[in-house]
């Protein structure tokens, strides 16, 4: 029975348990009596005998109530409160006084006491109801404050959302006059906020004179939702901006019975995208066509390079064997010249189809420029004269071919589009120049030294200084919506800077524009004369050559034997792997084709590393695909050499691998 009673009391006083009553009375018996009484009601209690002790008990929390006797040994209740109020702003207290001290109680009520208790003989029976009433009063105040704070916070959030919204927001009255706008609408309309005050909607949205607008507003007044609709915003500068509008009705706002809030979104880009749809579809068809050509080109390149390997290899070796007076030398040199032209043709096919290495490599920019011009020439109007001065003897640059192709096409396209209406002259020039100290100083992104300079000039409309300052910004464009997205020059700028070069532009309204692209030449590729064949370094190591083309195997074997190596050949990668497993220490090097039926050259290299770590491996490839450094490292490949195989290049790669 006792346990049940305690449980009942405890469960009934959960609200009181949230408050702590600090009893401050120097009469020990009274203090204990009050504490026991309040404990039974579920309150948390603490006691103090003096004002000084009360200071250590009270922490200023909102759930603390002081039950304060006015007369204490060391100070009065008023002095206790005066000291505490210096530290705490909000103090809940109930004052206790002796019989006949009602005046003191009234004075303390004026100082903020929640209630007072006269310590008559039966005061203990009045204590609990008074404390509970005070707790309820504090709860109400707290709830009111929380509600008020929530409303204030909600209003602040609305204002913040209103002003920071990505959408332009316009509030207007039943008479269609503007009541309020956010900053985004000010920016979109081009008007000052003061100019927009009380302005009629028809000034900004001429279409609002349409009966449909009145019909929409009437529908909303009858509680109906209207779907989002499109309109045209007429800005202060008389520009027309396509927008999307969603309207809602707000009641009891802006001191009016109701107003309308329009959320307005600029849909210029979406409209531009819709206008460009046909063009994009055409680009997609063209892209798919190029992708098909690229796939075909990759296969052609592989087969064609396999065919060129024996032609160039045998002709090269035969030429080296003939004395300088032999008349057949001219014939062999003609064969080699034709083979080199075929090799260049394969590279151009790969370049056109973008089936080329994406990594940077020594590159003759003249090839890129010529192929880029071939690509865009059909698009250029006949009213535009094309002049080109391309120096084929420029040193190579270290570059990504596809990115250089993008630079050339973008610059040339911009140039001819600037002359599309009236015609003119498009000039493309490529030459090697020396960047001196003065030029480098005035252009911090340029370094002193040899550079290849690509110049693209037009005689079009030109640009003023304000436009020149922004031409490399993404999405900035002066073209019509169907002529460009504003990304072309920013991409060109990024590519050129990424290649440690710089792009300079000169323009004048009515006189055209000139772009100069500077790209540093590379010293990483040494040009080797055909006459140096006799000086090529060979060796005596054992080499295994793996290729599924017998004709390639035979010519490479003959080349390597000519260089002094001991050579075995294998036309299946699986058989090569079995051979190495039987004789793991026999070969100093394996040269393998990349693409073979049973197992690719990369997988073969990986398996070789499992048999013998750091097994020297060279990959031959007739494709133009990218073989990134991290991929080669993953499969344990030491070097890559392209087909058609040229003896001097192969010899140099072998020594590089074996001597490292």
VOGU-3710 file (C-alpha; in Angstrom, 3 decimals, decimal comma):
1> xxxxxxxxxx> 0,000/0,000/0,000  2,810/2,408/0,846  4,559/1,755/-2,452  1,383/2,383/-4,419  0,774/5,658/-2,586  4,310/6,872/-3,283  3,978/5,949/-6,928  0,716/7,853/-7,155  2,201/10,978/-5,588  5,258/10,803/-7,786
11> xxxxxxxxxx> 3,312/10,419/-11,008  0,948/13,215/-10,085  3,685/15,750/-9,455  5,841/15,516/-12,554  5,221/19,193/-13,407  6,351/20,304/-9,930  9,525/18,249/-10,285  10,609/20,585/-13,063  10,950/23,418/-10,519  13,495/23,799/-7,740
21> xxxxxxxxxx> 12,371/25,769/-4,654  15,201/27,381/-2,688  13,923/27,954/0,881  15,746/30,799/2,636  14,762/31,050/6,316  16,963/31,175/9,430  14,355/29,342/11,532  15,484/25,719/11,193  12,128/24,213/12,206  10,205/26,367/9,723
31> xxxxxxxxxx> 12,757/25,603/7,019  12,408/21,838/7,549  8,610/22,010/7,678  8,457/23,877/4,360  10,991/21,512/2,758  9,072/18,368/3,810  5,791/19,851/2,603  7,122/20,759/-0,814  9,044/17,470/-1,156  5,777/15,582/-0,707
41> xxxxxxxxxx> 4,273/17,598/-3,568  7,105/16,547/-5,878  9,144/19,745/-5,883  12,910/19,700/-5,808  14,082/21,696/-2,811  17,194/23,195/-1,304  17,532/25,204/1,891  19,626/28,130/3,079  19,794/29,897/6,462  21,359/33,198/5,425
51> xxxxxxxxxx> 21,437/35,599/2,508  25,064/34,754/1,831  24,231/31,052/1,675  21,389/31,865/-0,734  23,899/33,385/-3,157  25,681/30,024/-3,467  22,416/28,112/-3,988  20,792/30,326/-6,643  22,160/29,945/-10,212  19,713/32,154/-12,129
61> xxxxxxxxxx> 17,972/29,299/-13,979  14,395/29,911/-15,064  13,210/26,837/-13,131  14,438/28,168/-9,755  12,061/29,941/-7,312  13,270/31,683/-4,161  10,995/31,244/-1,116  12,567/34,142/0,752  12,058/35,196/4,370  12,373/38,957/4,604
71> xxxxxxxxxx> 14,270/39,062/7,910  17,546/37,110/7,779  20,454/37,213/10,237  22,904/38,848/7,846  20,661/40,957/5,592  17,088/41,633/4,519  15,294/39,921/1,661  15,403/43,212/-0,259  19,215/43,254/0,035  19,387/39,641/-1,148
81> xxxxxxxxxx> 17,385/40,525/-4,249  19,363/43,717/-4,875  22,627/41,703/-4,913  21,229/38,923/-7,103  19,706/41,370/-9,615  23,188/42,697/-10,403  24,045/39,279/-11,804  20,710/37,931/-13,024  17,992/39,720/-15,004  15,089/37,406/-14,220
91> xxxxxxxxxx> 14,496/36,193/-10,611  11,344/34,330/-9,513  10,658/34,779/-5,789  7,921/34,538/-3,177  8,412/36,659/-0,042  7,631/35,432/3,501  7,065/37,893/6,349  6,023/37,684/9,975  2,599/38,626/11,347  2,017/42,347/11,033
101> xxxxxxxxxx> 4,530/42,827/8,202  1,919/43,149/5,430  3,323/46,527/4,370  6,712/44,916/3,700  4,986/42,226/1,650  3,210/44,845/-0,471  6,484/46,727/-1,035  8,170/43,497/-2,137  5,312/42,784/-4,565  6,115/46,110/-6,184
111> xxxxxxxxxx> 9,702/44,883/-6,584  8,515/41,851/-8,554  7,534/39,233/-5,974  5,300/36,555/-7,470  3,337/36,324/-4,211  3,735/36,754/-0,480  3,022/34,578/2,557  2,311/35,873/6,074  3,727/33,323/8,503  0,588/32,855/10,593
121> xxxxxxxxxx> 0,072/29,546/12,422  -1,744/27,951/9,459  0,487/29,410/6,707  1,808/25,959/5,719  -1,640/25,040/4,294  -1,579/28,085/2,021  2,002/27,527/0,907  1,546/24,700/-1,615  -1,354/26,292/-3,585  0,538/29,573/-3,801
131> xxxxxxxxxx> 3,737/27,899/-5,048  1,766/25,853/-7,591  0,022/29,024/-8,818  3,389/30,742/-9,214  4,730/27,754/-11,182  1,685/27,816/-13,472  2,124/31,554/-13,960  5,782/31,092/-14,918  4,804/28,282/-17,308  2,324/30,579/-19,058
141> xxxxxxxxxx> 4,865/33,367/-19,324  7,452/30,961/-20,679  4,980/29,611/-23,248  4,027/33,155/-24,253  7,692/34,140/-24,636  8,402/31,022/-26,696  5,405/31,755/-28,900  6,494/35,350/-29,302  10,055/34,280/-30,135  8,742/31,717/-32,620
151> xxxxxxxxxx> 6,618/34,362/-34,315  9,537/36,759/-34,414  11,818/34,036/-35,755  9,203/33,026/-38,326  8,850/36,638/-39,457  12,622/37,035/-39,686  12,895/33,792/-41,646  10,182/34,971/-44,040  11,960/38,291/-44,530  15,295/36,543/-45,032
161> xxxxxxxxxx> 13,721/34,070/-47,435  11,929/36,916/-49,209  15,116/38,919/-49,701  17,506/36,039/-50,347  15,258/34,032/-52,631  16,761/33,060/-55,977  13,396/33,890/-57,474  12,303/37,460/-57,954  9,317/38,126/-55,677  6,668/40,755/-56,299
171> xxxxxxxxxx> 3,732/41,517/-53,977  0,820/43,436/-55,525  -2,645/44,597/-54,561  -6,070/43,794/-56,017  -5,648/46,929/-58,128  -2,439/45,385/-59,558  -0,171/47,942/-57,957  3,160/46,904/-56,453  3,218/46,659/-52,653  6,628/45,085/-52,073
181> xxxxxxxxxx> 9,548/43,553/-54,012  12,707/41,689/-53,064  16,247/42,535/-54,149  16,231/39,889/-56,884  13,254/41,552/-58,573  14,988/44,941/-58,355  18,002/43,431/-60,145  15,874/41,627/-62,729  13,723/44,639/-63,613  16,602/47,121/-63,640
191> xxxxxxxxxx> 14,464/49,607/-61,685  15,232/51,289/-58,386  13,149/50,129/-55,430  11,683/53,628/-55,090  10,649/53,554/-58,764  8,746/50,315/-58,211  6,641/51,625/-55,297  2,941/51,605/-56,306  3,884/50,992/-59,967  1,128/49,325/-61,998
201> xxxxxxxxxx> 1,937/45,802/-63,162  1,105/46,698/-66,744  4,267/48,841/-66,928  6,456/45,775/-66,335  4,147/43,114/-67,743  2,255/44,548/-70,733  0,432/41,237/-71,062  -1,407/41,864/-67,764  -3,855/43,972/-69,757  -5,006/40,662/-71,205
211> xxxxxxxxxx> -8,402/39,459/-69,848  -6,710/36,208/-68,807  -4,926/38,042/-65,988  -8,189/39,311/-64,495  -9,643/35,829/-64,821  -6,688/34,350/-62,906  -7,050/36,871/-60,060  -10,809/36,267/-59,783  -10,179/32,524/-59,608  -7,778/33,042/-56,708
221> xxxxxxxxxx> -10,301/35,228/-54,861  -12,692/32,276/-55,051  -10,107/30,005/-53,446  -8,859/28,324/-56,593  -5,193/27,663/-57,298  -3,873/28,794/-60,651  -1,107/26,890/-62,443  2,321/28,402/-63,067  2,334/30,382/-66,302  4,854/32,090/-68,562
231> xxxxxxxxxx> 5,051/35,809/-69,292  7,437/38,487/-70,552  9,047/41,048/-68,246  9,824/44,433/-69,801  12,860/45,855/-67,995  13,735/49,500/-67,481  16,231/49,187/-70,360  13,447/47,886/-72,638  14,849/44,355/-72,675  12,315/41,533/-72,738
241> xxxxxxxxxx> 13,037/38,655/-70,353  10,986/35,456/-70,530  9,811/34,522/-67,035  7,804/31,856/-65,266  5,295/33,085/-62,657  3,547/31,370/-59,776  0,956/33,472/-57,893  -0,439/32,870/-54,391  -2,892/34,932/-52,352  -1,879/36,178/-48,874
251> xxxxxxxxxx> -4,474/37,348/-46,349  -4,078/40,011/-43,655  -0,678/41,125/-44,869  0,783/44,556/-45,553  -2,175/46,154/-43,702  -4,544/44,862/-46,373  -7,254/42,240/-46,337  -5,431/40,318/-49,040  -2,548/40,733/-51,482  -1,016/38,570/-54,207
261> xxxxxxxxxx> 2,554/37,275/-54,149  4,167/36,460/-57,493  7,274/34,284/-57,533  9,054/35,107/-60,775  11,817/33,007/-62,296  14,034/34,039/-65,198  13,773/31,252/-67,795  15,999/32,840/-70,436  18,398/29,909/-70,413  15,595/27,392/-70,687
271> xxxxxxxxxx> 14,129/29,285/-73,612  17,543/29,447/-75,195  17,891/25,703/-74,713  14,539/25,161/-76,397  15,569/27,432/-79,258  18,804/25,477/-79,585  17,051/22,109/-79,566  17,256/21,557/-83,311  20,878/22,625/-83,344  21,726/20,312/-80,447
281> xxxxxxxxxx> 20,000/17,397/-82,147  22,097/18,058/-85,222  25,223/18,165/-83,081  24,211/14,859/-81,505  23,790/13,248/-84,908  27,143/14,623/-85,924  28,719/13,408/-82,679  27,322/9,920/-83,238  28,665/9,999/-86,773  32,112/11,024/-85,520
291> xxxxxxxxxx> 31,966/8,317/-82,875  31,279/5,728/-85,561  34,088/7,134/-87,690  36,320/7,082/-84,630  35,633/3,428/-83,944  36,298/2,616/-87,590  39,434/4,787/-87,556  40,803/2,936/-84,543  40,484/-0,390/-86,333  41,926/1,035/-89,551
301> xxxxxxxxxx> 44,852/2,530/-87,639  45,687/-0,772/-85,970  45,589/-2,781/-89,195  47,242/-0,078/-91,268  50,090/0,369/-88,794  50,648/-3,401/-88,769  50,948/-3,236/-92,569  53,307/-0,256/-92,410  55,598/-1,917/-89,849  57,199/-4,448/-92,267
311> xxxxxxxxxx> 57,265/-1,924/-95,141  59,126/0,663/-93,091  61,192/-1,873/-91,178  62,532/-3,813/-94,167  63,038/-0,640/-96,232  64,926/0,984/-93,357  67,213/-2,034/-92,894  67,749/-2,467/-96,648  68,664/1,185/-96,970  71,217/0,821/-94,202
321> xxxxxxxxxx> 72,805/-2,186/-95,996  73,192/-0,484/-99,367  76,292/1,542/-100,154  75,726/5,232/-100,768  76,402/4,786/-104,519  73,757/2,114/-105,089  70,964/3,441/-107,353  68,377/1,392/-105,388  68,782/3,772/-102,463  66,582/6,328/-104,230
331> xxxxxxxxxx> 63,838/3,727/-104,659  64,028/2,682/-100,996  63,983/6,284/-99,841  60,880/6,867/-101,982  59,244/3,829/-100,310  60,134/5,191/-96,864  58,856/8,656/-97,729  55,553/7,166/-98,856  55,347/5,080/-95,687  55,972/8,141/-93,503
341> xxxxxxxxxx> 53,238/9,995/-95,365  50,903/7,068/-94,717  51,891/7,161/-91,034  51,047/10,877/-90,886  47,745/10,186/-92,634  46,791/7,675/-89,926  47,597/10,281/-87,268  45,382/12,809/-89,051  42,505/10,324/-89,234  42,851/9,704/-85,517
351> xxxxxxxxxx> 43,028/13,425/-84,866  39,871/14,137/-86,855  37,935/11,415/-85,068  39,412/12,356/-81,667  40,725/8,800/-81,278  44,030/10,083/-80,023  45,872/10,056/-76,763  44,321/12,346/-74,212  47,585/12,666/-72,342  50,034/15,372/-73,329
361> xxxxxxxxxx> 52,740/14,429/-75,747  55,073/16,189/-78,184  52,779/17,561/-80,867  53,155/19,443/-84,132  50,512/22,154/-83,831  50,439/22,707/-87,600  48,644/19,357/-88,051  45,951/20,390/-85,574  45,456/23,782/-87,224  45,108/22,282/-90,704
371> xxxxxxxxxx> 42,650/19,622/-89,572  40,645/22,184/-87,599  40,332/24,384/-90,670  39,206/21,399/-92,757  36,512/20,693/-90,186  35,002/24,190/-90,038  35,580/25,321/-93,645  32,194/23,989/-94,910  30,426/26,093/-92,250  32,097/29,381/-93,199
381> xxxxxxxxxx> 30,079/31,639/-95,574  31,594/32,280/-98,996  31,625/36,016/-98,207  34,529/35,368/-95,822  38,021/35,077/-97,298  40,333/32,637/-95,478  44,047/33,336/-95,391  46,498/31,025/-93,682  50,212/31,270/-93,034  51,214/28,020/-91,358
391> xxxxxxxxxx> 54,885/27,325/-90,625  55,258/23,521/-90,691  58,778/23,724/-89,269  57,718/24,985/-85,830  59,060/22,956/-82,919  56,629/20,653/-81,180  54,684/21,565/-78,053  53,764/19,287/-75,157  49,988/19,206/-75,458  46,756/17,250/-75,453
401> xxxxxxxxxx> 45,777/17,005/-79,158  42,024/17,032/-78,580  42,251/20,146/-76,423  44,402/21,928/-79,011  41,808/20,972/-81,610  39,155/22,587/-79,418  41,213/25,786/-79,123  41,623/26,102/-82,910  37,973/25,366/-83,718  36,624/27,707/-81,020
411> xxxxxxxxxx> 38,800/30,660/-82,039  38,126/30,225/-85,758  34,387/29,801/-85,190  34,232/32,965/-83,078  36,141/34,835/-85,778  33,947/33,900/-88,731  30,728/34,417/-86,739  31,886/37,993/-86,048  31,914/38,551/-89,844  28,878/36,471/-90,781
421> xxxxxxxxxx> 26,630/39,431/-91,557  28,952/41,589/-93,709  31,764/39,218/-94,663  35,470/39,888/-94,239  38,829/38,158/-93,899  39,752/35,355/-91,511  43,517/35,044/-91,021  45,188/32,092/-89,309  48,919/32,242/-88,694  51,282/29,805/-86,962
431> xxxxxxxxxx> 54,900/30,641/-86,313  57,629/30,166/-83,732  58,612/33,247/-81,722  60,952/34,176/-78,898  59,265/35,653/-75,834  61,728/38,204/-74,505  62,070/39,555/-70,958  59,999/42,681/-71,674  57,079/40,682/-73,099  57,227/38,190/-70,227
441> xxxxxxxxxx> 57,273/41,020/-67,680  54,185/42,675/-69,151  52,377/39,289/-69,326  53,025/37,382/-66,061  51,614/34,134/-67,435  54,242/34,060/-70,188  57,743/32,747/-69,558  60,819/33,767/-71,469  61,883/31,428/-74,257  60,715/29,807/-77,473
451> xxxxxxxxxx> 56,966/29,602/-78,074  54,697/28,543/-80,892  52,251/31,390/-81,525  48,834/30,773/-83,061  47,183/33,955/-84,318  43,513/34,112/-85,342  42,306/37,469/-86,729  39,023/38,720/-88,135  37,831/41,975/-89,669  34,466/41,831/-87,930
461> xxxxxxxxxx> 32,615/44,080/-85,503  35,314/44,168/-82,825  34,813/44,745/-79,092  35,064/47,671/-76,696  37,048/47,657/-73,427  34,029/46,736/-71,288  33,420/43,574/-73,300  37,135/42,727/-73,508  37,303/42,648/-69,712  34,675/39,903/-69,580
471> xxxxxxxxxx> 35,191/37,745/-72,675  36,830/34,910/-70,734  34,067/34,755/-68,116  31,952/31,573/-68,297  28,496/32,128/-69,856  29,331/35,687/-70,938  28,421/36,223/-74,568  27,424/39,037/-76,886  25,972/36,642/-79,450  22,347/35,921/-80,139
481> xxxxxxxxxx> 20,860/33,017/-78,200  21,220/30,636/-81,153  24,901/31,432/-81,718  26,602/30,341/-78,525  26,475/29,672/-74,797  29,357/31,894/-73,702  31,544/28,928/-72,741  33,837/28,769/-75,790  36,422/31,399/-74,885  36,444/30,468/-71,201
491> xxxxxxxxxx> 37,255/26,885/-72,203  39,989/28,095/-74,584  41,431/30,272/-71,829  41,463/27,345/-69,389  43,121/25,000/-71,882  45,857/27,483/-72,829  46,650/28,357/-69,210  46,616/24,650/-68,366  49,317/24,132/-70,995  51,513/26,814/-69,360
501> xxxxxxxxxx> 50,757/29,261/-72,144  48,797/32,483/-72,432  46,187/34,047/-74,675  46,278/37,738/-75,561  43,513/39,605/-77,339  43,450/42,909/-79,206  40,247/44,465/-80,483  38,677/47,748/-81,489  35,034/48,400/-82,348  34,549/48,296/-86,101
511> xxxxxxxxxx> 38,097/47,094/-86,815  38,019/43,431/-85,849  39,711/41,223/-83,269  43,023/39,354/-83,009  43,793/36,482/-80,625  47,402/35,424/-79,973  47,864/32,020/-78,316  51,367/31,381/-76,960  52,394/27,794/-76,160  55,922/26,861/-74,995
521> xxxxxxxxxx> 57,867/24,493/-77,244  59,064/21,201/-75,799  62,647/20,009/-75,641  61,683/16,500/-74,616  61,738/15,021/-78,112  65,040/14,722/-79,924  64,883/14,683/-83,712  66,886/11,794/-85,138  68,082/11,783/-88,711  67,664/8,636/-90,788
531> xxxxxxxxxx> 71,420/8,687/-91,333  71,945/7,953/-87,630  70,797/4,336/-88,100  74,343/2,993/-88,084  75,021/4,670/-84,722  71,998/3,106/-82,997  72,952/1,233/-79,841  72,041/-2,445/-79,662  72,792/-5,175/-77,117  73,204/-8,870/-76,433
541> xxxxxxxxxx> 70,245/-9,497/-74,105  67,507/-12,087/-74,751  64,137/-10,705/-75,856  60,748/-12,380/-76,402  58,471/-10,645/-78,951  54,702/-11,349/-78,821  52,280/-10,319/-81,604  49,396/-12,050/-83,380  50,592/-10,670/-86,755  53,289/-12,922/-88,240
551> xxxxxxxxxx> 54,552/-10,204/-90,578  55,121/-7,866/-87,603  56,866/-10,618/-85,636  59,230/-11,368/-88,501  60,298/-7,779/-89,151  60,728/-6,954/-85,439  62,745/-10,149/-84,964  65,004/-9,196/-87,848  65,409/-5,644/-86,507  66,391/-6,883/-83,049
561> xxxxxxxxxx> 68,806/-9,498/-84,366  70,370/-6,800/-86,498  70,919/-4,858/-83,266  72,666/-7,865/-81,707  69,898/-9,213/-79,470  68,940/-12,885/-79,028  65,298/-13,002/-80,112  62,425/-15,481/-79,821  58,950/-14,794/-81,198  55,475/-15,978/-80,214
571> xxxxxxxxxx> 52,153/-15,278/-81,957  49,904/-16,090/-78,964  50,063/-14,331/-75,605  49,003/-17,473/-73,715  51,886/-19,432/-75,262  54,257/-16,611/-74,334  53,084/-16,784/-70,715  53,660/-20,568/-70,646  57,161/-20,077/-72,040  58,042/-17,531/-69,341
581> xxxxxxxxxx> 56,661/-19,802/-66,626  58,931/-22,619/-67,838  61,966/-20,330/-68,124  61,381/-17,318/-65,837  65,010/-16,144/-65,997  65,655/-16,743/-69,698  64,508/-13,367/-71,074  65,693/-9,928/-70,136  62,716/-8,235/-71,821  59,278/-8,977/-73,318
591> xxxxxxxxxx> 57,923/-6,812/-76,156  54,184/-7,414/-76,632  51,422/-6,085/-78,866  48,633/-4,350/-76,952  45,632/-6,011/-78,631  45,655/-9,801/-79,090  42,884/-12,431/-79,213  43,674/-14,534/-76,117  45,085/-11,996/-73,699  45,908/-8,305/-74,039
601> xxxxxxxxxx> 49,440/-7,059/-73,679  48,495/-5,310/-70,421  47,199/-8,526/-68,835  50,264/-10,404/-70,079  52,505/-7,801/-68,439  50,559/-8,096/-65,189  50,976/-11,900/-65,177  54,692/-11,541/-65,891  55,101/-9,361/-62,794  53,547/-12,170/-60,734
611> xxxxxxxxxx> 56,133/-14,620/-62,085  59,056/-12,251/-61,721  58,581/-8,845/-60,072  59,765/-5,860/-62,140  59,879/-8,010/-65,306  60,830/-5,474/-68,056  57,919/-5,089/-70,502  57,342/-2,885/-73,563  53,904/-2,547/-75,197  53,514/-2,001/-78,971
621> xxxxxxxxxx> 50,271/-0,393/-80,130  48,808/0,611/-83,469  45,840/2,371/-81,844  45,678/5,987/-80,837  43,985/5,375/-77,478  45,285/6,840/-74,271  47,532/4,763/-72,047  47,813/6,791/-68,890  50,880/6,591/-66,678  48,954/5,175/-63,712
631> xxxxxxxxxx> 47,431/2,416/-65,873  50,839/1,405/-67,232  52,239/1,365/-63,701  49,329/-0,775/-62,491  50,023/-3,457/-65,103  53,798/-3,270/-64,703  54,456/-1,850/-68,184  57,766/-0,003/-68,438  57,359/1,742/-71,821  55,025/2,067/-74,837
641> xxxxxxxxxx> 56,080/2,346/-78,485  53,743/3,086/-81,354  53,292/1,249/-84,628  54,533/1,297/-87,292  57,734/0,147/-85,594  60,796/2,201/-86,546  64,113/0,554/-85,731  65,859/3,592/-84,232  62,855/4,377/-81,979  62,540/0,760/-80,865
651> xxxxxxxxxx> 66,278/0,539/-80,164  66,156/3,679/-78,014  63,148/2,440/-76,002  64,786/-0,964/-75,385  67,988/0,595/-74,065  65,964/2,989/-71,908  64,181/0,046/-70,254  67,169/-2,288/-69,921  69,632/0,364/-68,775  67,360/1,886/-66,142
//
